Amino acid sequence: MKLNGKVALVTGSSGGIGQGIAIRLAEEGAKVVVNYRSNPQGAEQTLDAIQKIGGDCKMLDGFCDYDRGYAIGADLGMVDDVKKLIAESIEYFGAIDILVNNAGIEKHADFWDVTEQDFDAVMNINFKGVFFATQFFVKHQIEQGKQNGRIINISSVHEDLPFPHFTSYCASKGALKMMMRNLSVELGALGITINNVAPGAIETPINKQLLNNPAQLEPLLKNIPLGRLGQPDDVSAVVAFLASDDARYITGSTVVVDGGLLWNYQEQ
């Protein structure tokens, strides 16, 4: 297992892609902090799956306790919550080696109808929260004198691809791309790598309406050269690679996981 002895924090891991990432990192040997905002039941499901994976254990009252995961509720749009999330993760497991910035939201609206409230919600979670989670993680790496931290941002093909009626979402992912590139230079001397993973259309519960609507699904599939939606495992496998020593010389890059959608997309 490539991540034995490592501790990973995966934001927004109570469902969907984040849940898949958290479980995959645990399968590779990492201890995982599961983060949720409004879905504690989903976080518990993620945590249960992680604990069942097993691995090294500690003895408590004569029993072997497989302590592979820990769940923390936090709103990534609030900097105080982000700071507490990082601090509590470190307090529980003693360190964080891998930060996966996965939490994100989107709001659909014509540009001229976007409200300040919705704009702030998207930018706060998708960009500001990532910015400060990364900052607190880097400070921890510096304090610990570590030279092998891994930061992986779950971005989107829409860091490059226009997405009409989702302008604030695209702007947040574009900002994430530039932050990643800039920090790859600034953090290189610290031995910290930072990369983005950009999923395309992934089959998750949030896409239930799309999956049940052939009129919407079929045109989308025609835009994907591989002819299918992605699965959470398609994303989590790339994250596990970037978190491992196999990717130690990769930084400042976006890995697109989209079945070819980005270079074949046509707005319907």
C-alpha positions in Angstrom: 0.0 0.0 0.0 1.5 3.3 -1.2 0.2 5.5 1.6 1.1 3.5 4.7 1.9 5.8 7.6 0.3 8.9 6.0 -2.6 11.0 7.2 -5.0 12.5 4.7 -7.7 15.2 5.1 -10.4 15.1 2.4 -12.8 18.0 2.5 -16.4 17.4 1.4 -16.0 13.6 1.8 -19.5 12.7 3.0 -20.6 11.6 -0.5 -19.9 11.5 -4.2 -16.3 12.0 -5.4 -15.0 13.0 -2.0 -16.3 9.9 -0.4 -14.7 7.8 -3.1 -11.4 9.6 -2.6 -11.4 9.1 1.2 -12.1 5.4 0.8 -9.4 4.9 -1.9 -6.8 6.7 0.2 -7.6 4.4 3.1 -7.3 1.4 0.9 -3.8 2.6 0.0 -3.0 2.6 3.7 -3.6 6.2 4.8 -5.5 7.3 7.9 -8.2 9.7 6.7 -10.0 12.7 8.2 -13.5 12.8 6.7 -15.1 16.3 6.5 -18.7 17.2 6.1 -20.8 20.3 6.3 -24.5 19.3 6.2 -24.5 15.5 5.8 -23.3 13.8 9.0 -25.0 10.6 7.9 -23.0 10.5 4.7 -19.8 11.2 6.7 -20.6 8.3 9.0 -21.0 6.0 5.9 -17.6 7.1 4.6 -16.1 6.5 8.1 -17.7 3.1 8.4 -16.2 2.0 5.0 -12.8 3.3 6.1 -12.8 1.5 9.4 -13.8 -1.8 7.8 -10.6 -1.6 5.6 -8.6 -2.3 8.7 -4.8 -2.2 8.9 -2.5 -1.3 11.8 -4.4 -1.1 15.1 -3.9 0.2 18.6 -4.9 -1.7 21.7 -7.7 -0.3 23.8 -8.9 -2.2 26.9 -7.4 -5.4 25.5 -9.1 -5.0 22.1 -7.6 -4.2 18.8 -9.0 -0.8 17.7 -8.7 -0.1 13.9 -8.6 3.7 14.1 -8.3 4.5 10.5 -10.6 7.5 10.2 -12.1 10.4 12.0 -15.0 12.7 11.0 -15.2 16.5 11.5 -18.0 18.9 10.6 -16.9 22.2 9.2 -18.1 24.8 6.8 -15.3 25.4 4.2 -16.8 28.8 3.4 -15.8 30.1 6.9 -12.1 30.6 7.6 -12.5 30.0 11.3 -14.1 26.6 10.6 -11.3 25.8 8.1 -8.7 26.6 10.8 -10.4 24.5 13.3 -10.7 21.6 10.8 -6.9 21.6 10.2 -6.1 22.0 13.9 -8.5 19.2 15.0 -7.2 16.9 12.4 -3.6 17.4 13.6 -4.7 17.0 17.2 -6.4 13.7 16.5 -3.8 12.0 14.3 -0.7 14.0 15.1 -0.1 15.3 11.6 -1.5 15.8 8.1 0.6 14.7 5.2 -2.0 14.9 2.4 -4.6 17.6 1.8 -7.3 17.0 -0.7 -9.4 20.1 -1.3 -12.6 18.5 -2.7 -15.5 20.5 -1.2 -17.3 22.6 -3.7 -20.7 23.9 -4.8 -22.3 25.5 -7.9 -25.2 27.8 -8.5 -27.1 27.9 -11.8 -28.3 31.3 -13.0 -28.1 33.7 -16.0 -25.2 36.0 -15.4 -27.5 39.0 -15.0 -29.5 37.2 -12.3 -26.6 36.1 -10.1 -27.0 37.4 -6.6 -24.3 38.6 -4.3 -25.3 35.9 -1.8 -24.9 33.1 -4.4 -21.6 34.5 -5.7 -20.1 34.7 -2.2 -21.3 31.2 -1.4 -19.6 29.7 -4.5 -16.4 31.7 -4.2 -16.1 31.2 -0.4 -16.3 27.4 -0.6 -14.6 26.8 -3.9 -11.8 29.2 -3.6 -11.4 31.1 -0.3 -11.8 27.9 1.7 -9.3 26.1 -0.4 -6.8 29.0 -0.2 -6.9 29.1 3.6 -7.0 25.3 4.1 -3.9 25.1 2.0 -2.3 28.0 4.0 -2.9 26.3 7.3 -1.6 23.0 5.9 1.6 24.6 4.6 2.2 26.2 8.0 1.8 22.8 9.6 4.3 21.4 7.2 6.8 24.2 7.9 6.4 23.8 11.7 7.0 20.0 11.4 10.0 20.5 9.2 8.5 18.1 6.6 9.6 17.9 3.0 7.0 15.7 1.3 3.6 17.3 1.7 0.9 16.7 -1.0 -1.9 19.1 -1.9 -4.5 17.9 -4.4 -7.3 20.2 -5.5 -10.4 18.7 -7.1 -11.1 21.3 -9.7 -13.1 20.8 -12.9 -12.9 20.8 -16.7 -14.5 24.2 -16.2 -11.2 25.7 -15.0 -10.7 25.8 -18.8 -14.1 25.0 -20.4 -16.8 27.7 -20.5 -20.1 26.7 -18.8 -22.9 29.2 -19.6 -25.1 30.1 -16.6 -22.4 28.9 -14.2 -20.0 31.9 -14.4 -19.2 32.1 -10.7 -18.4 28.4 -10.6 -16.1 28.7 -13.7 -14.4 31.8 -12.1 -13.7 29.9 -8.9 -12.1 27.0 -10.7 -10.1 29.3 -12.9 -8.8 31.0 -9.7 -8.0 27.6 -8.3 -5.9 26.7 -11.4 -3.9 29.9 -11.1 -3.4 29.5 -7.4 -2.1 25.9 -7.9 0.3 27.0 -10.6 1.6 29.9 -8.4 2.0 27.7 -5.3 3.8 25.0 -7.3 6.7 27.6 -7.6 6.4 29.0 -4.1 6.1 25.7 -2.3 8.7 23.8 -4.3 11.6 24.7 -2.1 9.6 23.3 0.8 9.2 19.9 -0.9 5.5 20.3 -1.1 3.8 19.4 -4.4 0.4 20.8 -5.5 -1.7 19.6 -8.4 -5.3 19.8 -9.6 -7.5 17.0 -10.7 -10.2 18.2 -13.2 -13.1 15.8 -13.5 -15.6 16.0 -16.3 -19.1 14.4 -16.1 -18.9 11.9 -13.2 -21.8 9.6 -12.1 -22.6 10.6 -8.6 -25.9 11.0 -6.6 -26.0 14.7 -7.3 -26.4 13.9 -11.0 -29.5 11.7 -10.4 -31.8 14.0 -12.4 -29.4 13.9 -15.4 -29.1 10.1 -15.2 -32.9 9.7 -15.3 -33.3 12.1 -18.2 -32.4 10.6 -21.6 -33.0 13.9 -23.4 -30.2 15.5 -21.4 -27.9 12.4 -20.9 -27.7 11.3 -24.6 -26.3 14.6 -26.0 -23.8 14.7 -23.2 -22.6 11.2 -23.9 -22.1 12.1 -27.5 -19.6 14.8 -26.3 -17.5 12.2 -24.5 -15.2 10.2 -26.8 -15.1 7.2 -24.4 -18.9 7.1 -24.5 -19.7 7.0 -20.8 -19.8 9.0 -17.7 -16.9 8.8 -15.3 -17.1 6.9 -12.0 -15.8 8.2 -8.7 -13.1 5.5 -8.9 -11.8 7.1 -12.1 -11.0 10.3 -10.0 -9.9 8.7 -6.8 -7.3 6.5 -8.6 -5.6 9.7 -9.9 -5.8 11.3 -6.5 -4.1 8.3 -4.9 -1.4 8.4 -7.5 -0.7 12.1 -6.9 -0.7 11.6 -3.2 2.0 8.8 -3.4 5.7 9.0 -3.9 5.2 7.8 -7.5 4.2 11.4 -8.2 6.9 13.1 -6.2 8.2 14.9 -9.3 4.8 16.2 -10.5 3.7 19.6 -9.4 1.9 22.6 -11.0 -0.2 20.3 -13.2 -3.8 19.7 -13.9 -4.8 16.1 -14.6 -8.0 16.0 -16.6 -10.3 13.0 -15.9 -13.1 13.4 -18.4 -13.1 10.6 -21.0 -12.0 13.2 -23.6 -14.9 15.6 -23.0 -12.8 18.8 -22.8 -11.5 18.6 -26.4 -14.7 17.4 -27.9 -17.4 19.5 -26.1 -20.0 21.3 -28.0 -22.7 23.4 -26.2 -26.2 22.0 -27.1 
